[in-house]
Amino acid sequence: PHGGTLIELGDHAYNLELVRDSAAGKLTIYVLDGHAENFIRIAAPSIEMVAITGGERRQLSLKAVANAATGETVGNTSQFEAQADWLKSAGDFPGTIESVDIRGTKFKGVAIYLKRGK
């Protein structure tokens, strides 16, 4: 829905949409249903990710985001964000979502490949 990279979790159970804003050095993850049409709120305070850029492992902690317009709060949200200066200059890179729990189903070691954003 935001023009990002979709990562399927389970057998069409859920999706993570990764949206990278290279100019701002920001990465946003949205938790979505299996058809990537509806937002799924989760209780996690953050989503932890490891990126491999320039031969280095870089830890990134995407924090839960509250949204007054949708009523989402930290602890009940579908949106997670992180800002890091290295995201401004990094090219495409592989990485791993360490763990995410969606409605009682835990997904660990989810491989991703993120292309350079706008």
Buried (B, 14 or more C-beta within 10 A) or exposed (E): EEEBBEBEBEEEBBBBBBBBBBEEBBBBBBBBBBEBEEBBBBEBEBBBBBBEBEEEEBEBEBBBBEEEEEEBEEEEBBBBBBBBEBBBEBEEBEBBBBEBEBEEEEBEEBEBEBEEBE
